[in-house]
């Protein structure tokens, strides 16, 4: 789980936006798996434009967490996509840190 998702502001967003998403179900999974998220299903509130991509584009936290950038996603789909994006960023950062000795 990222720092973004541990923040208190994200918890407030979950309490305010998730009920509106529940009211709009059934809806397609935003991760693109092709299946519907139906009323009564367990689902995550996912970002349509990922947090990492939005930050690279210069979005503010308010824009990232706007209701128009959030939607229902199956827990497995949401965690799999977030895991890939987060891992790619970690690998890129670790490659920049590693330096060969100059001897």
N, C-alpha and C positions, 0 to 999 in steps of 0.2 A: 504494500500500500504506500502510495507516495505521500509526501508532506502535504500536498494539496488536499488529499482526501482525509488526512488526519486533522485538518484545521477545523476550528469551531465554525468558521463561515460555511464550510461545506455541510456541516451537520444542520445548520439553519436552512440551507438550500434544500436538503433532503426533506426536512419537515414541511417546507412551503411548496416546493415544486412537485414532489412525488404524488401528493393527493390529486393534483391537477392531471398528472399523467395517468393515474389509475382511472380517473373519470373518462379519459379519452380511449381506454382500451376497448376492443382489441386494436392493436397497432403492430406494424412490422418491427422486427428487431432492428435497431439502428446499426448493428454490426454487419448487416448484410448476409445473414445466414439463410434468409429466404423464408423463415418460419415466423408465425405470428406470436406475439405476447398477448395472451388472453386474460380476461378478468379471473382472478384467483390464482394465477401463475406467480411463482416467485420471480422477481426481476430486479435488476440493478438499474439505477439511473445513470446512463452513460452519456459521454460527450460525443456529439456528432463530429466536431473538429476537436481532435485530441488536445489535451492541456499542453503537451510539448509542442505540437505544431502551432497552436494558437500563440504561445509565447514567442516562438520564432518569428511569427508574423507581426508581433508587437501588440497583441491584444492585451487589454487590461483584465484583471481578475473579474471585474463586473461583466465584461463581454464574454469571458470564458464560461462563467456560471449563469449566463442569461438563459431563461427558459427556452428560447429559440434554439439554443445549442445543446439542449438536453433532451433525452428521449429514452424509451424503454429498451433494455437489452437483456437477453438471457444471461444469467450469471456466468455461465461457462464461456459464452461468446465474448462478453465484456472483459473478463479477466484474461482470456487468451490474447485479445487484441492489445490490451494495455501492457501485458507482459512482453509482447514483441517490441512495442514501441519503446518501452522503458529500457529493455535490454539493449536495444540498438544504441540508445543514447549512452548507456553505461560503457559499452564496448568502445564507442568512439572516444569517450572521455579517457578511458584507460589507455588507449593507443597514443593519445596526445601526451599523457604523463610519462609513458615509458620512453626512455632514451638509452641508446647504446652507449657504453663507455667510450670515451674519446681517446683511449690509449691505443 
